[in-house]
Amino acid sequence: MENASNIFYFEKSVTGKGDINNLLAHEIAHQWFGNSASENDWHHIWLSEGFATYFTQVYNEFTNGKVRAEEMRKEARQSVIKFNKKTAGPVVNPTITDYTMLLSPQVYERGGWVLHMLRKEIGEDAFWNGIRNYYKTYQNSNALSSDLQRIMEQASGKKLDGFFQQWLYVAEIPVMKASWVMDKKGNSVEITVEQVQPGLSFDFSLEIGLVNEKGDVSINTVRITQKTQKVTFSGSDKIQKIILDPQINLLFEEMIKN
């Protein structure tokens, strides 16, 4: 049970086998984010649960390695996709009046994804400086998502209106499909990326892995700003296939195009 000053764990939870390390990391993170720096409105509860979810992934990143953190983000992405198909809604959803309904993958896993994508958007130094400043500013106090945005804008020197709007206040997530063709000489590949979700066209950085005949993967990052966008990469290797987001850094659903 989570209390503001003391966490109660279930009896016999500590076995010496490390099988509840993720639970411990999640609840320990709450001592900073959620119980000290807390949301000022329940509809912004991702500032508690999204933070604790993401910092559990960060704990794994530093203790179990990059691959384990990628696996956790992939699992979290599938949880969001599955939940959104049944109950679509934004992370910050003021239409919910039964506050128990706020506790869903939209604030846990999707909230954690917002923080990871923010980290990739503004860079390591700006992100961690922003996290420290956010906590320092709102320690033993309350904040809204707009407060986090302001702190992160100060840390990065970037306007983040579009980022926070599309990832926190829009029900949909990007749904993408991609196709590609090599030129006749095999010197370049043209990739067409389509966003097929209804409504909003998302703006994000997308990593595309190019797999050559030897199985080697080269990763290229492009900025996607349109519903349909073409990008071209040149090189001497003949491409056998492409992989969208090979390092699991983007929250999206991929549709396979035959």
C-alpha positions in Angstrom: 0.0 0.0 0.0 1.3 3.4 -1.0 1.3 6.0 1.8 2.8 9.5 1.4 5.4 8.9 4.1 5.7 5.1 4.2 5.2 2.2 1.7 3.8 -1.0 2.9 4.8 -4.2 1.0 3.0 -7.5 1.1 4.1 -10.0 3.7 7.0 -12.2 2.6 7.6 -10.0 -0.4 11.4 -9.8 0.3 12.8 -13.2 -0.5 16.4 -12.4 -1.3 15.8 -13.5 -4.9 15.3 -10.0 -6.3 11.9 -10.9 -7.8 10.2 -7.7 -6.7 13.0 -5.3 -7.6 10.8 -3.6 -10.1 8.0 -3.1 -7.6 10.6 -1.7 -5.1 12.0 0.6 -7.7 8.5 1.9 -8.6 7.6 2.6 -5.0 11.0 4.1 -4.2 10.6 6.5 -7.2 7.3 7.7 -5.7 9.2 9.1 -2.7 10.4 11.8 -5.0 7.7 11.8 -7.8 4.2 11.4 -6.5 4.6 11.6 -2.8 6.8 14.7 -2.6 6.4 16.4 -6.0 2.7 15.5 -6.5 0.1 16.3 -9.0 -2.2 19.3 -8.3 -5.2 17.7 -10.0 -6.0 14.0 -10.2 -6.3 14.2 -14.0 -2.5 14.8 -14.0 -1.8 11.6 -12.1 0.7 10.6 -14.7 3.1 12.9 -12.9 3.0 10.2 -10.2 2.5 6.9 -12.0 4.1 7.7 -15.3 7.2 8.9 -13.5 7.4 5.8 -11.2 6.9 3.6 -14.3 9.6 5.3 -16.3 12.1 5.4 -13.4 11.6 1.6 -13.0 12.8 1.3 -16.6 15.7 3.7 -15.9 16.6 1.5 -13.0 16.7 -1.5 -15.3 18.6 0.4 -17.9 21.5 1.0 -15.4 21.4 -2.3 -13.6 20.3 -4.8 -16.3 21.4 -3.0 -19.4 20.0 -1.2 -22.5 18.4 -4.3 -24.0 16.2 -5.0 -20.9 15.1 -1.4 -20.9 14.1 -1.7 -24.5 12.2 -4.9 -23.7 10.3 -3.1 -21.0 9.4 -0.2 -23.3 8.2 -2.6 -25.9 6.0 -4.4 -23.4 4.7 -1.0 -22.2 3.9 0.0 -25.8 1.9 -3.2 -26.4 -0.1 -2.4 -23.2 -1.0 1.0 -24.4 -2.0 -0.2 -27.9 -4.2 -3.0 -26.4 -5.8 -0.6 -23.9 -6.4 2.1 -26.5 -8.2 -0.2 -28.8 -10.8 -0.8 -26.1 -10.8 2.6 -24.2 -9.2 5.3 -26.2 -8.4 8.5 -24.4 -5.6 10.9 -23.7 -3.1 10.8 -20.8 -4.7 13.9 -19.2 -8.4 13.2 -19.5 -10.6 15.7 -17.6 -13.8 13.9 -18.8 -13.2 11.1 -16.3 -15.2 11.7 -13.2 -14.7 8.3 -11.5 -11.1 8.8 -10.4 -10.5 5.1 -10.0 -10.8 4.9 -13.8 -7.7 7.1 -14.1 -5.5 4.2 -13.0 -4.9 2.6 -16.3 -2.1 2.1 -18.9 -2.8 5.6 -20.1 -1.1 7.1 -17.0 1.3 4.3 -16.1 2.8 2.9 -19.4 1.8 5.7 -21.7 2.9 8.3 -19.1 6.2 6.6 -18.9 6.5 6.7 -22.6 5.9 10.4 -22.6 9.0 10.9 -20.4 11.2 8.6 -22.5 10.2 10.4 -25.7 10.8 13.8 -24.0 14.3 12.5 -23.1 15.0 11.7 -26.7 13.4 14.9 -27.9 15.5 17.3 -25.8 18.6 15.2 -25.1 20.2 13.7 -22.1 21.7 16.7 -20.4 18.6 18.9 -20.8 16.3 16.1 -19.7 18.1 15.2 -16.5 18.7 18.8 -15.6 15.0 19.4 -16.1 14.1 16.5 -14.0 16.3 17.8 -11.1 14.9 21.3 -11.5 11.3 20.0 -11.6 11.8 18.1 -8.3 13.7 21.0 -6.7 10.9 23.4 -7.7 7.9 21.2 -6.6 9.4 19.3 -3.7 6.8 19.0 -1.0 4.4 20.8 -3.3 2.0 20.2 -6.2 2.4 20.6 -10.0 0.5 20.3 -13.2 1.7 19.0 -16.6 2.1 22.6 -17.7 4.6 23.1 -14.9 6.7 20.2 -16.1 6.5 21.6 -19.6 7.7 25.0 -18.5 10.7 23.5 -16.5 11.7 21.3 -19.5 11.5 24.3 -21.9 13.8 26.2 -19.5 16.2 23.3 -19.4 16.3 22.7 -23.1 15.7 26.1 -24.6 13.1 24.5 -26.9 9.3 25.3 -27.2 7.5 22.1 -26.3 3.9 23.1 -26.9 3.5 20.7 -29.8 5.2 17.8 -27.9 3.1 18.0 -24.8 -0.2 18.6 -26.7 0.1 15.6 -29.0 1.4 13.1 -26.4 -0.7 14.2 -23.4 -4.0 15.6 -24.7 -4.7 13.5 -27.8 -6.5 10.2 -27.5 -4.8 8.6 -30.6 -1.2 7.5 -31.0 0.6 7.4 -34.3 -0.3 4.4 -36.5 2.2 3.9 -39.2 3.0 1.7 -42.2 6.0 1.9 -44.4 7.0 0.7 -47.8 10.3 1.0 -49.7 11.9 0.6 -53.1 15.5 0.4 -54.2 16.7 2.2 -57.3 17.7 0.0 -60.2 21.4 0.3 -59.4 20.9 -0.5 -55.8 22.6 2.8 -54.7 19.7 4.3 -52.8 16.4 3.3 -51.1 13.2 5.4 -51.0 11.0 4.9 -48.0 7.4 6.0 -47.8 6.1 6.5 -44.2 2.4 6.9 -43.8 0.5 7.9 -40.6 -2.9 6.3 -40.9 -4.5 7.2 -37.5 -7.5 9.5 -37.8 -7.2 13.2 -37.3 -3.9 14.7 -36.1 -0.7 14.3 -38.0 2.0 13.7 -35.3 5.4 15.4 -35.3 8.2 13.1 -34.1 11.7 11.7 -34.8 11.7 8.3 -36.2 14.6 5.9 -36.3 14.7 3.6 -39.4 16.9 0.6 -39.5 18.3 -0.5 -42.9 19.2 -4.1 -43.0 21.7 -5.1 -45.7 22.4 -8.5 -47.3 24.8 -9.4 -44.5 22.2 -8.7 -41.8 24.0 -5.6 -40.6 21.7 -2.8 -39.5 22.4 0.9 -40.0 20.1 3.3 -38.1 19.0 6.6 -39.6 16.9 9.2 -37.9 14.3 11.3 -39.8 11.8 13.9 -38.7 8.2 12.9 -39.6 5.9 15.9 -39.8 3.3 14.8 -42.5 0.7 12.1 -42.9 2.6 10.8 -45.9 6.3 11.4 -46.1 9.1 10.1 -48.4 12.7 9.8 -47.4 15.7 8.6 -49.4 19.0 7.1 -48.1 22.0 6.5 -50.3 24.7 3.9 -49.9 26.6 1.1 -51.4 24.8 -1.8 -49.6 21.7 -3.4 -51.1 18.9 -3.2 -48.6 17.0 -6.4 -47.7 14.4 -4.9 -45.3 13.7 -1.9 -43.1 12.8 -1.8 -39.4 10.8 1.1 -37.9 12.1 2.2 -34.5 14.6 -0.6 -34.0 15.8 0.7 -30.6 12.2 1.1 -29.2 12.2 4.9 -28.8 8.8 5.8 -30.1 5.2 5.1 -29.0 3.3 4.0 -32.1 1.5 1.1 -33.7 2.9 -0.4 -36.8 0.6 -1.7 -39.6 2.3 -4.2 -41.8 2.0 -3.3 -45.5 2.2 -6.1 -48.0 
